[in-house]
């Protein structure tokens, strides 16, 4: 049985260390910039959610979840119809997930615990069955693997502007030398600065950015071949290999729009 509607402010005020909520969103829905008094773990049980913060963007396909620390402004963009299950953790409960955004893997056990947690009332009995469910969920989240599905933004203003521009209009034809020339940096200085600022190589960052660009087009029903070639892949097979490696499923099994949007 689903729990009754709860005022969102009640989640932050709850004395319980962890509370949960579930929501259903139509295709292409966007949650404007906001923040929580607790850290939030956002799990897309169906569809794909993209979480953006001033520090970067994180992708949450099925079997993945995005962690956003308390107080961090963020927006959420739904790719296809999305069914979310979120847990909000206070400072005591969130230490294992860290103070930076990340994507973690969601095991079958964690998935079922997240779904069960969303049916638990905000004022649950910590000593009873509900408290046991929440404690087991926290224990499993603490050992969940970190998954590299992120597009972090640099702190250097010029480099950050260049990264944002690429995300707004990704092109397969720009090379690392093009970026170096535009920023007035030598290749070696650029690669060092890029890795220092983002924690990723330029090639890995660019691949993640292209994946972000591909998701809305897949949700709109564009052919995989068209998207792959537009994004600079030599063949649809090369694009599909990258997509499956990062998201766990080939792009031709991604369903556009409607109530069934998401992954089979």
SERO-35191 format. One record per atom (N, C-alpha, C): residue in three letters; x negated, z negated, y. Coordinates in steps of 0.2 Angstrom, whole numbers, padded with zeros to 4 digits, always signed. Example, Ala and Ser with C-alpha at 12.3 -4.5 7.8 and 13.67 -1.06 7.14 Angstrom:
<recs>
ALA-0066-0039-0028;ALA-0062-0039-0022;ALA-0066-0039-0016;SER-0064-0035-0011;SER-0068-0036-0005;SER-0064-0039+0000;
</recs>
This chain:
<recs>
UNK-0004+0000-0006;UNK+0000+0000+0000;UNK-0004+0000+0006;UNK-0003+0004+0011;UNK-0007+0005+0017;UNK-0005-0001+0022;UNK-0010-0004+0025;UNK-0009-0009+0030;UNK-0005-0007+0036;UNK-0002-0011+0040;UNK+0002-0009+0046;UNK-0003-0008+0051;UNK-0001-0004+0056;UNK-0005-0002+0062;UNK-0008-0008+0065;UNK-0014-0007+0067;UNK-0018-0012+0070;UNK-0021-0010+0077;UNK-0020-0014+0082;UNK-0023-0012+0089;UNK-0031-0012+0088;UNK-0034-0006+0090;UNK-0041-0005+0089;UNK-0045-0011+0092;UNK-0043-0014+0097;UNK-0047-0020+0100;UNK-0047-0025+0095;UNK-0042-0026+0091;UNK-0042-0031+0086;UNK-0048-0031+0081;UNK-0051-0025+0080;UNK-0056-0024+0075;UNK-0062-0028+0078;UNK-0064-0027+0085;UNK-0069-0030+0088;UNK-0068-0037+0088;UNK-0062-0040+0089;UNK-0061-0047+0090;UNK-0061-0051+0083;UNK-0060-0047+0078;UNK-0059-0051+0071;UNK-0065-0055+0070;UNK-0064-0061+0067;UNK-0069-0065+0065;UNK-0073-0063+0058;UNK-0070-0058+0055;UNK-0072-0056+0049;UNK-0078-0052+0050;UNK-0084-0052+0046;UNK-0090-0048+0047;UNK-0089-0040+0046;UNK-0084-0038+0042;UNK-0083-0031+0041;UNK-0075-0030+0041;UNK-0073-0025+0044;UNK-0066-0023+0044;UNK-0066-0015+0043;UNK-0060-0013+0041;UNK-0060-0005+0039;UNK-0053-0002+0041;UNK-0054+0004+0043;UNK-0048+0008+0045;UNK-0048+0015+0042;UNK-0043+0018+0041;UNK-0043+0025+0039;UNK-0038+0029+0044;UNK-0040+0036+0045;UNK-0036+0040+0050;UNK-0036+0047+0047;UNK-0031+0051+0049;UNK-0031+0058+0047;UNK-0031+0062+0053;UNK-0035+0068+0054;UNK-0035+0072+0060;UNK-0034+0079+0058;UNK-0031+0083+0062;UNK-0030+0090+0061;UNK-0036+0094+0062;UNK-0036+0100+0060;UNK-0042+0104+0061;UNK-0044+0104+0069;UNK-0051+0104+0070;UNK-0054+0105+0076;UNK-0053+0099+0081;UNK-0050+0094+0079;UNK-0048+0088+0083;UNK-0055+0085+0086;UNK-0055+0083+0092;UNK-0061+0079+0095;UNK-0059+0073+0098;UNK-0063+0068+0096;UNK-0063+0061+0099;UNK-0068+0061+0105;UNK-0065+0060+0111;UNK-0070+0060+0117;UNK-0075+0054+0116;UNK-0079+0054+0121;UNK-0084+0049+0121;UNK-0081+0042+0121;UNK-0084+0037+0117;UNK-0082+0030+0117;UNK-0087+0026+0113;UNK-0086+0020+0113;UNK-0091+0015+0109;UNK-0087+0009+0106;UNK-0090+0006+0102;UNK-0087+0000+0098;UNK-0092-0006+0099;UNK-0088-0012+0099;UNK-0092-0018+0099;UNK-0095-0019+0093;UNK-0094-0016+0088;UNK-0097-0016+0081;UNK-0100-0010+0079;UNK-0105-0010+0074;UNK-0107-0004+0071;UNK-0102-0001+0067;UNK-0102+0006+0067;UNK-0097+0010+0063;UNK-0100+0014+0058;UNK-0098+0014+0052;UNK-0099+0018+0047;UNK-0093+0023+0046;UNK-0094+0029+0048;UNK-0089+0034+0047;UNK-0090+0039+0041;UNK-0085+0038+0037;UNK-0085+0042+0030;UNK-0079+0047+0030;UNK-0081+0054+0029;UNK-0076+0059+0029;UNK-0074+0060+0022;UNK-0068+0057+0020;UNK-0066+0058+0013;UNK-0064+0065+0011;UNK-0062+0069+0016;UNK-0061+0076+0016;UNK-0063+0079+0022;UNK-0065+0085+0022;UNK-0067+0089+0028;UNK-0074+0086+0030;UNK-0076+0088+0036;UNK-0083+0087+0039;UNK-0082+0084+0046;UNK-0086+0079+0048;UNK-0086+0076+0054;UNK-0093+0076+0057;UNK-0093+0078+0064;UNK-0100+0078+0067;UNK-0100+0073+0073;UNK-0104+0068+0072;UNK-0105+0063+0077;UNK-0110+0064+0082;UNK-0109+0064+0088;UNK-0114+0066+0093;UNK-0115+0059+0097;UNK-0121+0058+0099;UNK-0123+0052+0103;UNK-0128+0055+0108;UNK-0130+0051+0113;UNK-0135+0053+0118;UNK-0142+0055+0115;UNK-0143+0052+0108;UNK-0149+0053+0105;UNK-0149+0059+0100;UNK-0143+0062+0098;UNK-0143+0067+0093;UNK-0136+0068+0090;UNK-0136+0072+0085;UNK-0130+0073+0082;UNK-0131+0072+0074;UNK-0126+0070+0071;UNK-0126+0068+0064;UNK-0120+0071+0060;UNK-0121+0074+0054;UNK-0116+0077+0051;UNK-0113+0073+0045;UNK-0107+0073+0044;UNK-0104+0069+0039;UNK-0099+0073+0034;UNK-0102+0077+0030;UNK-0098+0080+0025;UNK-0096+0075+0019;UNK-0091+0077+0015;UNK-0089+0073+0009;UNK-0096+0070+0005;UNK-0095+0064+0003;UNK-0101+0061+0000;UNK-0106+0059+0004;UNK-0105+0059+0011;UNK-0110+0057+0016;UNK-0106+0053+0021;UNK-0110+0048+0024;UNK-0107+0044+0030;UNK-0112+0043+0035;UNK-0109+0043+0042;UNK-0113+0042+0048;UNK-0113+0035+0050;UNK-0119+0032+0051;UNK-0119+0026+0054;UNK-0121+0026+0061;UNK-0117+0023+0066;UNK-0118+0023+0073;UNK-0118+0015+0075;UNK-0124+0013+0077;UNK-0124+0006+0079;UNK-0119+0004+0085;UNK-0118-0003+0085;UNK-0114-0006+0090;UNK-0116-0004+0097;UNK-0111-0002+0101;UNK-0113-0001+0108;UNK-0115+0006+0110;UNK-0116+0010+0105;UNK-0119+0017+0106;UNK-0113+0022+0108;UNK-0113+0025+0114;UNK-0108+0030+0115;UNK-0108+0036+0110;UNK-0103+0038+0108;UNK-0103+0044+0104;UNK-0096+0047+0104;UNK-0096+0054+0102;UNK-0090+0058+0101;UNK-0090+0060+0094;UNK-0084+0062+0092;UNK-0083+0065+0085;UNK-0079+0071+0085;UNK-0082+0076+0082;UNK-0079+0083+0081;UNK-0077+0084+0074;UNK-0071+0086+0073;UNK-0068+0087+0066;UNK-0069+0094+0064;UNK-0072+0096+0059;UNK-0073+0103+0056;UNK-0068+0104+0051;UNK-0062+0107+0052;UNK-0057+0107+0047;UNK-0052+0101+0048;UNK-0047+0100+0044;UNK-0044+0094+0043;UNK-0048+0089+0040;UNK-0048+0083+0043;UNK-0053+0078+0041;UNK-0049+0071+0040;UNK-0050+0068+0034;UNK-0048+0062+0032;UNK-0054+0057+0032;UNK-0053+0052+0037;UNK-0059+0047+0038;UNK-0057+0040+0035;UNK-0062+0037+0033;UNK-0062+0030+0031;UNK-0068+0027+0034;UNK-0067+0022+0039;UNK-0072+0019+0043;UNK-0073+0011+0042;UNK-0079+0009+0042;UNK-0079+0002+0042;UNK-0083+0000+0048;UNK-0081-0006+0051;UNK-0084-0008+0057;UNK-0087-0015+0055;UNK-0094-0015+0057;UNK-0098-0021+0054;UNK-0101-0025+0060;UNK-0100-0032+0060;UNK-0103-0036+0065;UNK-0110-0036+0064;UNK-0114-0040+0069;UNK-0121-0040+0069;UNK-0124-0043+0062;UNK-0120-0048+0059;UNK-0122-0051+0053;UNK-0122-0046+0047;UNK-0117-0042+0047;UNK-0116-0037+0042;UNK-0120-0031+0042;UNK-0122-0029+0048;UNK-0125-0022+0049;UNK-0133-0022+0049;UNK-0136-0028+0048;UNK-0143-0027+0049;UNK-0147-0023+0044;UNK-0144-0022+0038;UNK-0147-0017+0033;UNK-0146-0010+0035;UNK-0142-0008+0039;UNK-0141-0001+0041;UNK-0145+0001+0047;UNK-0148-0004+0051;UNK-0153-0003+0056;UNK-0149-0002+0063;UNK-0154+0000+0068;UNK-0151+0000+0075;UNK-0152+0007+0077;UNK-0152+0012+0073;UNK-0152+0019+0075;UNK-0147+0023+0070;UNK-0145+0028+0073;UNK-0140+0033+0070;UNK-0143+0036+0063;UNK-0139+0037+0058;UNK-0142+0039+0052;UNK-0136+0042+0048;UNK-0138+0046+0043;UNK-0133+0048+0038;UNK-0135+0045+0031;UNK-0130+0042+0027;UNK-0132+0039+0021;UNK-0128+0042+0016;UNK-0130+0042+0009;UNK-0127+0045+0004;UNK-0121+0040+0002;UNK-0116+0043-0001;UNK-0110+0039-0003;UNK-0109+0040-0010;UNK-0110+0035-0014;UNK-0110+0035-0021;UNK-0102+0035-0023;UNK-0100+0037-0029;UNK-0093+0036-0031;UNK-0091+0029-0031;UNK-0095+0024-0032;UNK-0093+0017-0031;UNK-0091+0015-0024;UNK-0096+0017-0019;UNK-0095+0016-0012;UNK-0089+0020-0010;UNK-0088+0026-0012;UNK-0082+0029-0010;UNK-0075+0026-0012;UNK-0075+0023-0018;UNK-0069+0019-0020;UNK-0068+0013-0016;UNK-0074+0010-0014;UNK-0074+0003-0011;UNK-0072+0005-0003;UNK-0074+0010+0000;UNK-0072+0012+0006;UNK-0064+0013+0007;UNK-0062+0017+0002;UNK-0054+0018+0001;UNK-0051+0012+0001;UNK-0053+0007-0004;UNK-0050+0001-0005;UNK-0050-0004+0001;UNK-0056-0003+0005;UNK-0057-0008+0011;UNK-0051-0006+0016;UNK-0049+0000+0016;UNK-0045+0002+0022;UNK-0038+0000+0021;UNK-0036-0003+0015;UNK-0030-0006+0013;UNK-0030-0013+0014;UNK-0036-0016+0016;UNK-0037-0023+0017;UNK-0035-0025+0024;UNK-0031-0030+0025;UNK-0029-0033+0032;UNK-0035-0035+0035;UNK-0035-0035+0042;UNK-0040-0037+0046;UNK-0042-0045+0045;UNK-0037-0049+0044;UNK-0038-0056+0043;UNK-0038-0058+0036;UNK-0041-0054+0032;UNK-0041-0055+0024;UNK-0045-0062+0023;UNK-0043-0064+0017;UNK-0046-0070+0014;UNK-0053-0069+0011;UNK-0058-0071+0015;UNK-0065-0070+0013;UNK-0067-0073+0006;UNK-0063-0078+0004;UNK-0065-0082-0002;UNK-0061-0078-0008;UNK-0056-0074-0006;UNK-0052-0071-0012;UNK-0055-0064-0014;UNK-0050-0060-0017;UNK-0052-0054-0020;UNK-0054-0049-0014;UNK-0050-0049-0008;UNK-0052-0044-0003;UNK-0059-0046+0000;UNK-0061-0052+0000;UNK-0068-0054+0002;UNK-0073-0051-0003;UNK-0071-0052-0009;UNK-0076-0049-0014;UNK-0077-0042-0013;UNK-0072-0038-0012;UNK-0072-0031-0011;UNK-0077-0029-0005;UNK-0076-0033+0000;UNK-0080-0032+0006;UNK-0087-0033+0005;UNK-0088-0039+0002;UNK-0095-0041+0000;UNK-0099-0036-0004;UNK-0095-0033-0009;UNK-0098-0028-0014;UNK-0100-0022-0010;UNK-0095-0020-0005;UNK-0096-0014-0001;UNK-0103-0015+0003;UNK-0104-0021+0006;UNK-0110-0022+0010;UNK-0116-0022+0006;UNK-0116-0024+0000;UNK-0121-0024-0005;UNK-0123-0017-0007;UNK-0118-0013-0008;UNK-0119-0006-0010;UNK-0122-0002-0004;UNK-0119-0003+0002;UNK-0122+0000+0008;UNK-0129-0001+0010;UNK-0131-0007+0008;UNK-0138-0009+0009;UNK-0143-0005+0005;UNK-0141-0003+0000;UNK-0145+0001-0005;UNK-0144+0009-0005;UNK-0139+0011+0000;UNK-0138+0018+0000;UNK-0144+0022+0003;UNK-0145+0028+0000;UNK-0150+0032+0002;UNK-0149+0035+0009;UNK-0154+0036+0013;UNK-0154+0040+0020;UNK-0154+0047+0018;UNK-0150+0051+0021;UNK-0149+0058+0020;UNK-0151+0062+0026;UNK-0156+0067+0026;UNK-0158+0070+0032;UNK-0153+0075+0035;UNK-0147+0073+0038;UNK-0142+0077+0041;UNK-0141+0076+0048;UNK-0147+0077+0052;UNK-0147+0075+0059;UNK-0150+0080+0063;UNK-0148+0080+0069;UNK-0151+0084+0074;UNK-0153+0080+0080;UNK-0158+0076+0080;UNK-0160+0071+0085;UNK-0162+0075+0091;UNK-0161+0072+0097;UNK-0163+0075+0104;UNK-0169+0071+0106;UNK-0174+0075+0109;UNK-0180+0072+0112;UNK-0178+0068+0118;UNK-0183+0063+0120;UNK-0182+0060+0126;UNK-0185+0064+0132;UNK-0190+0068+0131;UNK-0193+0072+0136;UNK-0188+0076+0139;UNK-0187+0076+0146;UNK-0181+0080+0149;UNK-0181+0087+0148;UNK-0187+0090+0149;UNK-0187+0098+0148;UNK-0186+0100+0141;UNK-0189+0096+0136;UNK-0188+0098+0129;UNK-0181+0096+0127;UNK-0178+0091+0129;UNK-0171+0089+0128;UNK-0166+0095+0130;UNK-0167+0097+0137;UNK-0163+0102+0139;UNK-0163+0109+0135;UNK-0169+0110+0132;UNK-0170+0116+0128;UNK-0167+0115+0122;UNK-0167+0109+0119;UNK-0163+0108+0112;UNK-0156+0108+0113;UNK-0153+0106+0119;UNK-0146+0106+0120;UNK-0144+0113+0121;UNK-0148+0117+0125;UNK-0146+0124+0126;UNK-0146+0128+0119;UNK-0151+0126+0115;UNK-0151+0130+0108;UNK-0144+0128+0104;UNK-0142+0122+0104;UNK-0136+0120+0101;UNK-0130+0123+0103;UNK-0130+0124+0110;UNK-0124+0127+0113;UNK-0124+0135+0111;UNK-0130+0138+0111;UNK-0130+0145+0109;UNK-0136+0146+0104;UNK-0135+0145+0098;UNK-0141+0145+0093;UNK-0142+0153+0092;UNK-0148+0155+0092;UNK-0150+0162+0090;UNK-0156+0162+0085;UNK-0155+0166+0080;UNK-0160+0167+0075;UNK-0167+0170+0078;UNK-0167+0173+0084;UNK-0172+0177+0086;UNK-0177+0173+0090;UNK-0176+0167+0092;UNK-0181+0164+0096;UNK-0186+0161+0091;UNK-0192+0161+0093;UNK-0198+0158+0089;UNK-0201+0152+0092;UNK-0205+0149+0088;UNK-0208+0143+0091;UNK-0213+0145+0097;UNK-0215+0151+0097;UNK-0219+0154+0103;UNK-0215+0155+0109;UNK-0209+0157+0108;UNK-0204+0158+0113;UNK-0203+0151+0117;UNK-0202+0146+0113;UNK-0201+0139+0116;UNK-0207+0137+0119;UNK-0213+0138+0116;UNK-0219+0136+0119;UNK-0220+0139+0126;UNK-0219+0146+0127;UNK-0220+0149+0133;UNK-0215+0147+0138;UNK-0209+0145+0136;UNK-0204+0143+0141;UNK-0205+0136+0144;UNK-0208+0132+0139;UNK-0210+0125+0141;UNK-0217+0124+0144;UNK-0221+0130+0144;UNK-0228+0129+0147;UNK-0232+0125+0142;UNK-0231+0125+0136;UNK-0235+0121+0131;UNK-0239+0126+0126;UNK-0245+0124+0124;UNK-0248+0127+0119;UNK-0245+0126+0112;UNK-0246+0130+0107;UNK-0242+0129+0101;UNK-0244+0122+0098;UNK-0250+0120+0098;UNK-0252+0114+0095;UNK-0249+0108+0098;UNK-0249+0108+0105;UNK-0246+0103+0109;UNK-0239+0102+0108;UNK-0235+0108+0108;UNK-0228+0108+0107;UNK-0226+0105+0100;UNK-0229+0107+0095;UNK-0228+0105+0088;UNK-0229+0097+0088;UNK-0234+0095+0091;UNK-0235+0088+0091;UNK-0230+0084+0094;UNK-0228+0087+0100;UNK-0223+0083+0105;UNK-0217+0084+0101;UNK-0215+0089+0098;UNK-0208+0090+0095;UNK-0207+0085+0089;UNK-0212+0084+0085;UNK-0212+0079+0080;UNK-0212+0072+0082;UNK-0216+0071+0087;UNK-0216+0064+0090;UNK-0209+0062+0093;UNK-0206+0067+0096;UNK-0200+0065+0100;UNK-0194+0065+0095;UNK-0194+0069+0090;UNK-0188+0070+0086;UNK-0189+0067+0079;UNK-0195+0066+0077;UNK-0196+0064+0070;UNK-0196+0070+0065;UNK-0195+0076+0067;UNK-0194+0082+0063;UNK-0199+0087+0065;UNK-0201+0092+0060;UNK-0204+0098+0063;UNK-0199+0102+0066;UNK-0202+0107+0070;UNK-0197+0112+0074;UNK-0193+0116+0069;UNK-0196+0118+0063;UNK-0192+0122+0058;UNK-0187+0118+0055;UNK-0188+0111+0053;UNK-0183+0107+0050;UNK-0177+0106+0055;UNK-0179+0105+0061;UNK-0174+0103+0067;UNK-0169+0110+0068;UNK-0173+0115+0068;UNK-0169+0122+0069;UNK-0164+0123+0063;UNK-0166+0121+0057;UNK-0162+0123+0052;UNK-0156+0118+0052;UNK-0157+0112+0054;UNK-0151+0107+0055;UNK-0146+0110+0060;UNK-0149+0112+0066;UNK-0145+0115+0071;UNK-0141+0121+0069;UNK-0144+0125+0065;UNK-0140+0131+0063;UNK-0135+0129+0058;UNK-0136+0124+0054;UNK-0131+0121+0050;UNK-0125+0119+0054;UNK-0126+0115+0060;UNK-0121+0113+0064;UNK-0117+0119+0067;UNK-0121+0124+0068;UNK-0117+0130+0071;UNK-0113+0134+0066;UNK-0115+0133+0060;UNK-0111+0137+0054;UNK-0105+0133+0052;UNK-0104+0127+0053;UNK-0099+0123+0050;UNK-0092+0125+0054;UNK-0092+0126+0060;UNK-0085+0128+0063;UNK-0083+0135+0061;UNK-0088+0139+0061;UNK-0087+0146+0059;UNK-0084+0147+0052;UNK-0087+0143+0047;UNK-0084+0142+0040;UNK-0077+0140+0040;UNK-0076+0135+0045;UNK-0069+0132+0045;UNK-0064+0137+0048;UNK-0067+0141+0052;UNK-0062+0146+0055;UNK-0061+0152+0050;UNK-0064+0152+0044;UNK-0063+0157+0039;UNK-0068+0163+0040;UNK-0073+0163+0044;UNK-0077+0169+0044;UNK-0081+0170+0037;UNK-0083+0176+0036;UNK-0086+0177+0029;UNK-0093+0174+0029;UNK-0095+0172+0024;UNK-0102+0169+0023;UNK-0107+0174+0025;UNK-0106+0180+0023;UNK-0111+0185+0024;UNK-0112+0186+0031;UNK-0107+0186+0035;UNK-0108+0187+0043;UNK-0111+0181+0046;UNK-0109+0175+0044;UNK-0113+0169+0047;UNK-0120+0169+0045;UNK-0122+0170+0039;UNK-0129+0170+0036;UNK-0133+0175+0040;UNK-0131+0181+0041;UNK-0135+0186+0045;UNK-0135+0185+0052;UNK-0130+0182+0055;UNK-0130+0180+0062;UNK-0135+0175+0064;UNK-0135+0170+0059;UNK-0140+0164+0060;UNK-0147+0166+0058;UNK-0148+0172+0056;UNK-0155+0174+0055;UNK-0158+0174+0048;UNK-0153+0172+0043;UNK-0155+0172+0036;UNK-0156+0179+0033;UNK-0161+0180+0028;UNK-0162+0186+0026;UNK-0157+0189+0021;UNK-0153+0184+0018;UNK-0147+0186+0014;UNK-0142+0180+0014;UNK-0136+0182+0012;UNK-0131+0176+0010;UNK-0134+0171+0005;UNK-0138+0174+0000;UNK-0140+0169-0005;UNK-0145+0164-0002;UNK-0149+0166+0003;UNK-0154+0161+0006;UNK-0150+0156+0010;UNK-0145+0158+0014;UNK-0141+0154+0018;UNK-0137+0149+0013;UNK-0134+0151+0007;UNK-0131+0147+0003;UNK-0135+0142-0001;UNK-0141+0144-0002;UNK-0146+0139-0005;UNK-0147+0133+0000;UNK-0148+0135+0006;UNK-0149+0130+0011;UNK-0143+0125+0012;UNK-0137+0128+0012;UNK-0131+0125+0013;UNK-0130+0120+0008;UNK-0131+0122+0001;UNK-0130+0118-0004;UNK-0135+0112-0005;UNK-0141+0114-0003;UNK-0146+0109-0003;UNK-0144+0103+0002;UNK-0142+0105+0008;UNK-0140+0100+0013;UNK-0134+0096+0012;UNK-0129+0100+0010;UNK-0122+0098+0009;UNK-0119+0096+0002;UNK-0123+0099-0003;UNK-0121+0097-0009;UNK-0116+0102-0013;UNK-0114+0107-0009;UNK-0109+0112-0011;UNK-0110+0119-0008;UNK-0109+0125-0011;UNK-0110+0131-0008;UNK-0105+0132-0003;UNK-0107+0136+0002;UNK-0102+0138+0008;UNK-0096+0141+0006;UNK-0096+0145+0000;UNK-0090+0149-0002;UNK-0085+0145-0005;UNK-0086+0138-0006;UNK-0081+0134-0008;UNK-0079+0129-0002;UNK-0081+0131+0004;UNK-0078+0128+0010;UNK-0071+0131+0012;UNK-0066+0127+0012;UNK-0060+0129+0014;UNK-0058+0129+0021;UNK-0056+0134+0025;UNK-0054+0134+0032;UNK-0047+0131+0033;UNK-0047+0127+0039;UNK-0040+0125+0041;UNK-0036+0122+0036;UNK-0030+0119+0039;UNK-0024+0117+0035;UNK-0026+0110+0031;UNK-0021+0108+0028;UNK-0021+0101+0025;UNK-0026+0101+0020;UNK-0028+0106+0017;UNK-0033+0106+0011;UNK-0040+0107+0014;UNK-0041+0107+0020;UNK-0048+0109+0023;UNK-0053+0104+0020;UNK-0059+0107+0019;UNK-0064+0103+0017;UNK-0067+0106+0011;UNK-0070+0101+0006;UNK-0073+0104+0000;UNK-0068+0103-0006;UNK-0069+0107-0011;UNK-0065+0106-0017;UNK-0068+0100-0021;
</recs>
